[in-house]
Amino acid sequence: MTAQDRINDYWTVRAPSYDADQHRPERLSDDNLAWAEVWSQALPPAPLDVLDVGTGSGQVAFTLAGLGHRVTAVDLSEGMLGQARKHAATATGAPDFQLGDAVAPDFPPGSFDAIVGRYVMWTLRNPAEAVANWIELLRPGGLVAMVDSTWFPNGLDTGAELFTASYDDEVRAVLPLAAAKSIDETVLALADAGLREVSATPLTTIYDLDRRHGVSPGHEVQMQFLITARV
């Protein structure tokens, strides 16, 4: 079993609880409004052809589809895709959810106007390879927009037992951003791969929501960032 297989299996086990946390009723309306604002400011006006890498249970993909974009979304976790497709079955204009690798999405060159992701950069094996592949998929002037944070600046040993067992030394060895101490490390990963106009914007509205409503078990309230870059 490869390191990526173990990551996939972890997120498949986590999928039901992760999806439930994304749909907490006490903050769902506020979340939907806040994230719609984040992505509407990050991307040019719709309609764009957008690829959501590491989509998980599809929160970003559904938000972008709701803004009028044509969204394709990929993930390697069958469990996460199951949650996303469950929601898609009752949605109008739902994204196209496919089994696919965020590092090497299998689409023809120049297929997309934008590539997006949320909470995926930290768990990417070989970010340089991933970004190089994304560049190939983007049309001239295309945009990369990633949301992430420094989730484990003190190392990955403090999480729940399932997490630390899955993200063990072998897995961590192939994830250069997993224990990043600054969002600048993610910014550099995009810039060093050849993207330009790379910038990180703190998501203060999301931070405030997390302070008011609380975050997932095992996590702390911390600033998230929108990192954007262009081909």
C-alpha positions as CSV (number, residue, x, y, z in Angstrom):
1,M,0.0,0.0,0.0
2,T,1.4,3.4,-1.0
3,A,1.4,6.5,1.1
4,Q,-1.3,7.9,-1.1
5,D,-3.4,4.8,-0.6
6,R,-3.2,5.3,3.1
7,I,-4.2,8.9,2.8
8,N,-7.2,7.9,0.7
9,D,-8.3,5.3,3.2
10,Y,-8.1,7.7,6.1
11,W,-10.3,10.2,4.3
12,T,-12.8,7.5,3.3
13,V,-13.2,6.5,7.0
14,R,-13.5,10.2,8.0
15,A,-15.9,11.1,5.2
16,P,-19.3,10.8,7.0
17,S,-18.1,12.8,10.0
18,Y,-16.2,15.3,7.9
19,D,-19.3,15.9,5.7
20,A,-21.5,16.3,8.8
21,D,-19.2,18.9,10.1
22,Q,-19.4,20.8,6.8
23,H,-23.2,21.0,7.2
24,R,-23.5,21.9,10.9
25,P,-27.0,23.6,11.0
26,E,-26.1,26.3,13.4
27,R,-23.5,27.8,11.0
28,L,-24.5,26.4,7.6
29,S,-26.2,29.6,6.3
30,D,-23.3,31.8,7.5
31,D,-20.8,29.4,6.0
32,N,-22.5,29.4,2.7
33,L,-22.6,33.2,2.5
34,A,-19.0,33.6,3.7
35,W,-17.5,31.0,1.3
36,A,-19.6,32.3,-1.6
37,E,-18.0,35.7,-1.0
38,V,-14.5,34.2,-0.8
39,W,-14.8,32.4,-4.1
40,S,-16.6,35.2,-5.9
41,Q,-13.8,37.5,-5.1
42,A,-11.1,34.9,-5.9
43,L,-12.3,34.1,-9.4
44,P,-13.4,36.2,-12.4
45,P,-17.2,36.4,-13.1
46,A,-18.9,33.2,-14.2
47,P,-19.1,31.2,-16.2
48,L,-15.7,29.6,-16.1
49,D,-14.6,26.0,-16.5
50,V,-13.2,25.2,-13.0
51,L,-11.4,22.1,-11.7
52,D,-11.7,21.5,-7.9
53,V,-8.8,19.3,-6.9
54,G,-9.1,17.2,-3.7
55,T,-12.8,18.2,-3.5
56,G,-13.6,16.0,-0.5
57,S,-17.4,16.1,0.0
58,G,-17.7,18.9,-2.5
59,Q,-18.3,22.1,-0.4
60,V,-16.1,24.3,-2.7
61,A,-17.5,22.6,-5.9
62,F,-21.1,23.2,-4.9
63,T,-20.3,26.8,-3.9
64,L,-18.7,27.5,-7.3
65,A,-21.5,25.8,-9.2
66,G,-23.9,28.0,-7.3
67,L,-22.0,31.0,-8.5
68,G,-22.6,29.9,-12.1
69,H,-19.3,28.2,-12.9
70,R,-19.0,24.9,-14.8
71,V,-17.3,22.7,-12.2
72,T,-15.5,19.4,-12.4
73,A,-14.3,18.0,-9.1
74,V,-11.9,15.2,-8.4
75,D,-10.8,13.2,-5.3
76,L,-9.0,9.9,-4.7
77,S,-11.2,9.1,-1.6
78,E,-14.2,6.9,-2.7
79,G,-15.8,7.7,0.7
80,M,-15.6,11.5,0.1
81,L,-16.9,11.1,-3.5
82,G,-19.8,9.1,-2.1
83,Q,-20.8,12.0,0.2
84,A,-20.4,14.5,-2.7
85,R,-22.5,12.5,-5.1
86,K,-25.2,12.0,-2.4
87,H,-25.6,15.8,-2.3
88,A,-25.3,16.1,-6.1
89,A,-28.3,13.7,-6.5
90,T,-30.6,16.4,-5.1
91,A,-28.9,19.5,-6.6
92,T,-29.6,21.5,-9.7
93,G,-26.6,22.2,-11.9
94,A,-24.4,20.0,-9.7
95,P,-20.6,19.6,-10.3
96,D,-19.3,16.6,-12.1
97,F,-17.6,14.5,-9.5
98,Q,-14.9,12.1,-10.7
99,L,-12.3,9.8,-9.1
100,G,-9.0,11.6,-9.8
101,D,-5.6,12.6,-8.4
102,A,-5.1,16.2,-7.3
103,V,-1.4,15.8,-8.2
104,A,-2.0,14.5,-11.7
105,P,-5.5,15.3,-12.9
106,D,-6.3,13.3,-16.1
107,F,-7.7,16.0,-18.5
108,P,-6.5,17.4,-21.8
109,P,-4.2,20.4,-21.7
110,G,-5.9,23.7,-21.6
111,S,-9.2,22.3,-20.3
112,F,-9.8,24.9,-17.5
113,D,-9.9,28.6,-16.7
114,A,-9.2,28.0,-13.0
115,I,-8.0,25.3,-10.7
116,V,-9.1,25.6,-7.1
117,G,-8.8,23.6,-3.8
118,R,-9.5,23.9,-0.2
119,Y,-7.4,22.2,2.5
120,V,-5.5,20.2,0.0
121,M,-2.1,21.8,-0.3
122,W,-0.9,20.6,3.0
123,T,-1.6,16.9,2.1
124,L,-0.3,17.0,-1.4
125,R,2.6,14.7,-2.2
126,N,5.1,16.5,-4.4
127,P,3.4,20.0,-4.7
128,A,5.9,21.0,-7.4
129,E,4.7,18.2,-9.6
130,A,1.1,19.0,-8.9
131,V,1.4,22.7,-9.8
132,A,3.3,21.9,-12.9
133,N,0.5,19.6,-14.0
134,W,-2.1,22.2,-13.1
135,I,-0.3,24.8,-15.3
136,E,-0.6,22.4,-18.2
137,L,-4.4,22.1,-17.7
138,L,-4.9,25.9,-17.6
139,R,-5.7,28.1,-20.5
140,P,-3.6,31.3,-21.0
141,G,-4.1,33.7,-18.1
142,G,-5.6,30.9,-16.0
143,L,-5.9,31.1,-12.3
144,V,-4.9,28.9,-9.4
145,A,-6.8,29.6,-6.1
146,M,-6.1,27.5,-3.0
147,V,-7.4,27.9,0.6
148,D,-5.3,26.5,3.3
149,S,-3.6,27.1,6.6
150,T,-0.6,26.0,8.7
151,W,-2.6,23.2,10.4
152,F,0.3,21.3,12.1
153,P,3.2,23.8,12.7
154,N,4.4,21.7,15.6
155,G,4.2,18.4,13.8
156,L,1.5,15.8,13.1
157,D,1.9,13.9,16.4
158,T,-0.9,15.7,18.3
159,G,-4.0,14.6,16.3
160,A,-6.4,11.8,17.0
161,E,-5.2,8.2,17.0
162,L,-6.6,7.4,13.6
163,F,-5.0,10.5,12.1
164,T,-1.5,9.9,13.5
165,A,-1.6,6.2,12.6
166,S,-2.5,7.1,9.0
167,Y,-0.2,10.1,8.7
168,D,2.8,8.2,10.0
169,D,6.5,8.9,9.3
170,E,6.3,7.2,5.9
171,V,3.3,9.3,4.8
172,R,4.7,12.5,6.2
173,A,8.0,12.0,4.3
174,V,6.2,12.6,1.0
175,L,4.2,15.6,2.2
176,P,6.5,18.7,2.3
177,L,3.8,21.1,3.4
178,A,2.1,19.1,6.1
179,A,4.1,20.7,8.9
180,A,4.6,24.1,7.3
181,K,5.2,26.8,10.0
182,S,4.2,29.7,7.7
183,I,1.7,30.1,4.8
184,D,4.8,31.5,3.0
185,E,5.8,27.9,2.4
186,T,2.7,27.3,0.4
187,V,3.1,30.6,-1.5
188,L,6.7,29.6,-2.4
189,A,5.5,26.2,-3.6
190,L,3.3,27.9,-6.2
191,A,5.8,30.6,-7.1
192,D,8.7,28.1,-7.5
193,A,6.7,25.9,-9.8
194,G,6.4,28.8,-12.2
195,L,3.2,30.6,-11.3
196,R,3.2,34.4,-11.1
197,E,1.4,37.1,-9.1
198,V,1.2,34.8,-6.1
199,S,-0.4,36.3,-3.1
200,A,-1.9,35.1,0.2
201,T,-5.0,36.9,1.7
202,P,-6.1,36.2,5.3
203,L,-9.7,35.0,5.5
204,T,-10.9,37.1,8.4
205,T,-14.6,36.4,7.9
206,I,-13.9,32.6,8.2
207,Y,-11.8,33.2,11.2
208,D,-14.6,35.1,12.9
209,L,-17.1,32.4,12.0
210,D,-14.8,29.8,13.6
211,R,-14.5,31.9,16.7
212,R,-18.2,32.2,17.0
213,H,-19.2,28.7,16.2
214,G,-16.2,26.6,17.1
215,V,-14.2,24.3,14.9
216,S,-13.9,20.6,14.3
217,P,-12.9,18.4,17.2
218,G,-9.1,18.2,17.5
219,H,-8.6,21.5,15.8
220,E,-8.0,25.1,17.0
221,V,-9.2,28.4,15.6
222,Q,-6.6,29.7,13.3
223,M,-6.3,31.9,10.3
224,Q,-6.9,30.5,6.9
225,F,-5.6,32.0,3.7
226,L,-6.7,32.3,0.1
227,I,-3.6,31.9,-2.1
228,T,-4.0,33.0,-5.7
229,A,-1.7,32.9,-8.6
230,R,-1.8,33.1,-12.4
231,V,-0.2,31.3,-15.3
